[in-house]
Amino acid sequence: MPYYRVVGEVPRKRHVQFRRPDGGLYAEELMGEEGFSSDSSLLYHRHPPTAIVKAEPVAQDGSADLAANHPLTPRHFRTGALPTGGDLVTGRHLLAGNADVRLSHAVADAPSELYRNSKGDECLYIASGRARFESTYGVIEAGEGDYVVVPTGTIHRWIPQGGPVAALVVEAAGHIRPPKRYLSQYGQFLEHAPYSERDLRAPDRPLTAAGTDVPVLVRTRGGLTRLVYKNHPFDVVGWDGCLYPYAFNIADFEPIVKRTHAPPPVHQTFEGPGFVICSFCPRPLDFHPEAVPLPYNHHNVDSDEFMFYVGGDYTARQGSGIDVGSISLHPAGFTHGPQPGAVEAVIEAIGRGMSRTSETAVMIDTFRPLDLGRAALACEDTSYAWSWVR
């Protein structure tokens, strides 16, 4: 993260003796990226965070299998047709992925067990419902429209609040961060960035829990393991640094507009290894008197476009079957754009006084082809590829 935080109790100096009320030492833990050469935080535990009493493998169920998008076609997945239930960790339905990123959907109605992804960062977009995110850093109360970014190695759990929680899950093979072009050389958000530090929410107090022989599900490149810790990992009395989980609500994204149509990079919100995450939010329509106020046909020869439609009216896609909860996949090798007649319809609507878009969507552009998961094929609208034909 680009700025420093202190939560709870920490000693005045780093790596010095910090004693419990009973005189014993707190156990210091460094959570750091890129081999001590990037962002980090120091956490102070009541008990050693290294004490495990058991390790057992966890069988894979085969749902992570991926197959090439072949024959090459644009795709439309209806997430509302996927099974619901389970939790936000083990209840994920893998839709697409490659060596850089895995994209899943879940509708969870149960708390997850403690979980640590040691392969890479995660970003969950909460499409509906509310959830309490608990971690060694503290608590984030997350709700509809929130992105929650979880750094690699963070022990955490998700607890639905008051009903099911629907989420799009982005699992990276590395780190998810704000785009570099939004930050100064020292890490502060610049004035032209579409969001700022004030828009980010992070834990503001420690979360403590007691217990012994506590299981934690751990994901590594080798698969899943369940480690049993001698003491509960949520025993942190304080931490400080620039690495921690945080939430950002899509409604706080400030759209960048032009007189004519602006391309998707103006909507970029985060970047990861081999992919970007963009937020399409309600905004003023292009205001040149002769503007064509919808995306032009385009062929991104170096990327696959994965779009999750989460709210509003999708003017450019009317007649395609796209609706709230839909996901479209427009792969490299295919030119895509507005549905036939959509441009003419919106120009007429502007003549009747329409001045703003209303849609909200989350887009992941990947720079390697996305393969397809079984869940995607199970909820596919197979007629979508031909929807541009009048």
C-alpha positions in Angstrom: 0.0 0.0 0.0 1.2 3.5 -0.6 1.0 4.9 2.9 2.0 4.1 6.4 -0.4 3.1 9.2 -0.1 2.3 12.9 -2.8 0.1 14.6 -2.8 -0.9 18.3 0.3 -1.0 20.4 3.8 -1.0 18.9 7.2 -0.2 20.5 8.9 3.1 19.7 11.7 1.4 17.7 11.6 -1.5 15.3 13.1 -4.9 16.4 13.6 -3.9 20.0 12.2 -5.7 23.1 8.5 -5.3 23.5 7.1 -7.0 26.6 3.7 -8.3 27.6 2.2 -7.2 30.9 3.5 -10.5 32.5 7.0 -9.6 31.4 7.4 -12.0 28.5 8.2 -10.8 25.0 5.7 -10.3 22.3 6.6 -12.2 19.1 7.5 -9.9 16.2 6.4 -11.0 12.7 7.5 -9.3 9.5 5.0 -9.6 6.6 7.0 -8.4 3.6 7.0 -8.5 -0.2 9.8 -9.2 -2.7 12.4 -10.4 -0.3 12.7 -7.5 2.1 12.8 -5.1 -0.9 9.2 -3.8 -1.1 6.2 -3.0 1.2 6.0 -4.6 4.6 4.4 -4.5 8.0 5.5 -5.6 11.5 2.9 -7.5 13.6 3.3 -8.2 17.3 1.8 -11.5 18.5 1.1 -12.7 22.1 2.3 -16.1 21.0 4.9 -17.2 18.4 3.2 -17.2 14.9 5.5 -20.2 14.0 4.1 -22.8 16.3 2.2 -25.5 14.3 1.2 -28.9 15.7 0.0 -30.7 12.5 0.0 -30.4 8.7 -2.3 -32.4 6.5 -2.9 -32.3 2.7 -6.3 -31.3 1.4 -7.7 -33.2 -1.6 -8.5 -31.2 -4.7 -12.0 -31.8 -6.1 -11.1 -31.2 -9.8 -13.2 -28.0 -10.1 -10.0 -26.0 -10.8 -9.5 -27.7 -14.1 -9.3 -25.3 -17.1 -9.7 -25.8 -20.8 -8.8 -23.6 -23.7 -11.4 -21.3 -25.3 -11.7 -23.4 -28.4 -13.2 -23.0 -30.8 -12.5 -19.3 -30.2 -15.8 -17.5 -29.5 -17.0 -14.6 -27.3 -18.8 -16.0 -24.3 -21.6 -15.0 -22.0 -21.9 -16.5 -18.5 -25.0 -16.1 -16.3 -23.7 -16.2 -12.7 -27.3 -16.4 -11.4 -27.4 -20.0 -12.8 -24.5 -21.1 -10.6 -25.1 -23.1 -7.4 -25.3 -21.0 -4.2 -24.2 -21.7 -0.7 -21.0 -22.5 1.1 -18.4 -19.9 2.0 -16.3 -17.3 0.2 -13.2 -19.5 0.1 -14.2 -23.1 -0.6 -17.5 -22.1 -2.3 -15.8 -20.4 -5.3 -16.8 -21.5 -8.8 -13.8 -21.1 -11.1 -14.9 -19.4 -14.3 -11.6 -18.6 -16.1 -7.9 -18.4 -15.5 -4.3 -18.6 -16.7 -0.9 -18.6 -15.2 -1.4 -15.0 -13.9 -4.9 -15.0 -12.5 -7.9 -17.1 -11.5 -11.4 -15.6 -11.7 -14.2 -17.1 -9.7 -17.8 -16.4 -8.5 -19.3 -17.3 -5.2 -22.6 -16.8 -3.4 -21.8 -17.6 0.2 -24.1 -18.1 3.2 -21.7 -19.6 5.7 -18.5 -18.4 7.5 -15.2 -19.6 6.0 -12.6 -21.3 8.0 -9.3 -19.4 8.5 -7.5 -19.2 5.2 -4.1 -18.0 3.9 -3.4 -17.7 0.2 0.4 -17.9 -0.1 0.4 -17.9 -4.0 -0.6 -14.3 -4.4 -2.9 -11.4 -3.5 -6.7 -11.7 -3.7 -9.2 -9.0 -4.6 -12.9 -9.7 -3.9 -15.6 -7.5 -5.4 -18.8 -7.7 -3.3 -21.6 -7.6 -5.7 -24.4 -7.9 -3.1 -24.7 -8.6 0.6 -22.5 -7.7 3.5 -19.5 -9.6 5.1 -17.2 -9.2 8.0 -13.6 -9.7 7.0 -11.5 -10.7 9.9 -7.7 -11.1 9.8 -4.5 -10.8 11.8 -4.6 -7.1 11.0 -8.1 -6.6 12.3 -11.6 -6.2 10.9 -13.1 -4.7 7.7 -16.8 -4.4 7.3 -17.5 -5.0 3.6 -20.6 -4.4 1.6 -22.1 -4.0 -1.9 -19.6 -2.3 -4.2 -16.5 -2.9 -2.1 -13.3 -4.2 -3.5 -11.4 -5.9 -0.7 -7.7 -6.4 -1.4 -6.0 -9.1 0.6 -2.2 -9.3 0.6 -0.4 -12.6 0.1 -0.1 -14.7 3.2 -2.7 -12.9 5.3 -4.6 -15.3 7.6 -8.2 -14.3 7.4 -11.8 -15.4 7.3 -15.1 -14.2 5.7 -18.4 -14.1 7.8 -21.6 -13.2 5.9 -23.8 -10.7 7.8 -27.5 -11.0 7.6 -27.8 -13.1 4.4 -25.9 -14.4 1.4 -22.9 -12.6 -0.1 -22.2 -12.6 -3.8 -18.7 -11.9 -4.9 -16.3 -12.0 -7.9 -13.0 -13.3 -6.7 -9.7 -12.4 -8.4 -6.7 -14.6 -7.3 -3.4 -13.2 -8.6 -0.1 -15.1 -9.0 1.6 -12.0 -7.5 0.6 -8.6 -6.1 -2.4 -6.4 -6.8 -1.7 -2.7 -6.4 -2.9 0.8 -7.5 -1.6 1.6 -11.0 1.9 3.2 -10.8 0.8 6.1 -13.0 -1.6 7.2 -10.2 1.3 7.4 -7.6 4.2 9.8 -7.0 7.7 8.4 -6.9 7.2 8.2 -3.1 3.9 6.4 -3.2 1.3 9.1 -2.7 -1.8 9.2 -4.9 -1.5 12.1 -7.4 -4.1 14.7 -8.0 -5.1 13.2 -11.3 -5.8 9.8 -9.8 -9.4 8.7 -9.8 -9.3 7.9 -6.1 -7.1 8.7 -3.1 -6.0 7.5 0.3 -9.2 9.0 1.9 -11.2 6.5 -0.1 -9.5 3.4 1.4 -10.7 1.6 4.5 -8.3 -0.5 6.5 -8.5 -2.2 10.0 -8.3 0.4 12.7 -7.9 -1.7 15.8 -6.5 -5.2 16.6 -8.7 -8.2 16.6 -7.9 -10.7 19.3 -9.2 -14.3 19.6 -8.3 -17.1 22.0 -8.0 -20.8 21.2 -5.6 -23.6 20.7 -5.1 -26.2 18.0 -6.6 -23.8 15.4 -6.8 -25.0 11.7 -5.8 -22.7 8.9 -6.3 -23.7 5.2 -3.2 -22.7 3.2 -3.0 -22.4 -0.6 0.4 -22.7 -2.2 1.6 -23.6 -5.7 1.7 -27.2 -4.5 -2.0 -27.2 -3.6 -4.0 -27.0 -0.4 -2.7 -27.8 3.1 -4.4 -27.5 6.4 -2.0 -26.4 9.1 -3.0 -26.6 12.8 -1.6 -23.8 14.9 -0.9 -24.2 18.6 -2.4 -20.8 19.3 -5.0 -18.7 17.5 -3.4 -16.5 14.8 -5.7 -13.6 15.8 -3.5 -12.7 18.8 -1.9 -9.5 17.4 -1.8 -6.5 19.8 -0.5 -4.0 17.2 1.1 -3.6 13.8 2.5 -0.9 11.6 3.7 -0.5 8.0 2.5 -0.2 4.5 1.2 -3.7 3.8 -2.3 -4.6 5.0 -5.7 -5.5 3.6 -8.0 -2.6 2.7 -11.4 -1.9 1.0 -12.3 0.5 -1.7 -15.9 1.1 -2.8 -16.6 1.4 -6.5 -18.9 4.4 -5.9 -15.8 6.3 -4.8 -14.1 5.9 -8.2 -14.1 9.3 -10.0 -14.7 8.6 -13.7 -12.4 10.4 -16.2 -14.5 11.7 -19.2 -13.6 13.3 -22.5 -15.6 15.1 -25.2 -15.5 11.8 -27.2 -15.4 8.2 -26.0 -12.5 7.5 -23.7 -10.9 4.0 -23.8 -10.9 1.5 -20.9 -7.5 2.5 -19.4 -9.2 5.6 -17.9 -11.3 3.2 -15.8 -8.3 1.3 -14.4 -8.4 0.7 -10.7 -5.8 -1.8 -9.9 -3.0 -3.7 -11.6 -1.6 -7.2 -11.1 0.9 -9.4 -12.8 -0.4 -9.9 -16.4 -3.8 -8.2 -15.8 -5.6 -5.0 -14.9 -8.9 -4.4 -13.0 -11.1 -1.5 -14.2 -14.3 0.1 -12.8 -17.0 1.3 -15.1 -19.2 3.7 -13.2 -22.1 6.0 -13.9 -20.7 9.1 -15.6 -21.6 12.0 -17.9 -21.9 11.0 -21.6 -19.4 12.2 -24.1 -20.2 15.9 -24.7 -18.8 16.7 -28.2 -21.9 17.7 -30.2 -21.2 15.0 -32.8 -19.8 12.4 -30.4 -20.6 8.7 -30.8 -21.3 8.1 -27.1 -20.7 4.3 -27.0 -17.5 2.2 -27.4 -16.3 1.9 -30.9 -15.7 -1.6 -32.3 -12.3 -2.7 -31.0 -9.9 -5.6 -31.1 -7.4 -5.7 -28.3 -4.9 -8.0 -29.9 -2.9 -8.5 -26.7 -5.7 -9.1 -24.2 -8.8 -11.0 -23.2 -11.6 -8.8 -21.8 -13.6 -10.3 -18.9 -16.5 -8.0 -17.9 -18.8 -8.5 -14.8 -22.0 -6.5 -15.1 -23.2 -5.5 -11.6 -25.7 -2.6 -12.0 -27.6 -0.2 -14.2 -28.6 -0.2 -17.8 -26.2 -1.6 -20.4 -27.1 0.6 -23.3 -24.3 -0.7 -25.6 -25.4 -4.3 -25.0 -29.2 -4.1 -25.4 -30.4 -7.1 -27.4 -27.4 -9.3 -26.5 -28.9 -11.0 -23.4 -26.5 -9.2 -21.1 -28.0 -8.2 -17.7 -27.0 -7.7 -14.1 -25.0 -10.7 -13.0 -23.8 -11.5 -16.5 -20.1 -11.9 -17.4 -18.9 -11.5 -20.9 -15.6 -12.8 -22.2 -14.3 -11.1 -25.4 -11.0 -12.8 -26.3 -8.1 -11.7 -28.3 -8.7 -12.8 -31.9 -12.3 -11.4 -31.9 -13.5 -7.8 -32.7 -16.3 -6.7 -30.4 -18.3 -3.6 -29.8 -21.9 -2.2 -29.4 -24.9 -4.3 -30.4 -26.4 -3.4 -33.9 -28.6 -0.4 -33.5 -27.3 0.6 -30.0 -25.4 3.7 -31.3 -28.4 5.0 -33.1 -30.6 4.4 -30.1 -28.4 6.3 -27.6 -28.0 9.2 -30.0 -31.8 9.4 -30.1 -32.0 9.2 -26.3 -29.5 12.1 -26.0 -31.9 14.1 -28.2 -34.6 13.4 -25.7 -32.4 14.6 -22.8 -30.3 11.6 -21.7 -27.0 12.9 -20.4 -25.5 10.2 -18.2 -24.7 6.5 -18.3 -26.1 4.3 -15.5 -24.1 1.1 -15.8 -21.7 -0.3 -13.2 -19.3 -3.0 -14.2 -16.0 -4.6 -13.2 -13.6 -5.6 -15.9 -10.4 -7.7 -15.8 -8.2 -7.5 -18.9 -5.6 -10.2 -19.0 -2.5 -10.2 -21.3 -2.5 -13.9 -21.7 -5.4 -15.9 -23.0 -8.0 -17.0 -20.4 -8.9 -20.7 -20.2 -12.4 -21.7 -19.2 -13.5 -23.5 -16.0 -16.2 -26.0 -15.8 -18.5 -23.6 -13.9 -18.3 -21.1 -16.8 -19.4 -23.7 -19.3 -22.2 -24.9 -17.0 -23.8 -21.4 -16.9 -23.0 -20.3 -20.5 -25.5 -18.6 -22.8 -24.4 -20.4 -26.0 -26.3 -18.1 -28.3 -24.2 -15.0 -27.3 -21.5 -15.4 -30.0 -24.0 -14.7 -32.7 -25.8 -11.7 -31.0 -24.2 -9.1 -33.3 -25.9 -10.6 -36.3 -29.1 -8.7 -37.2 
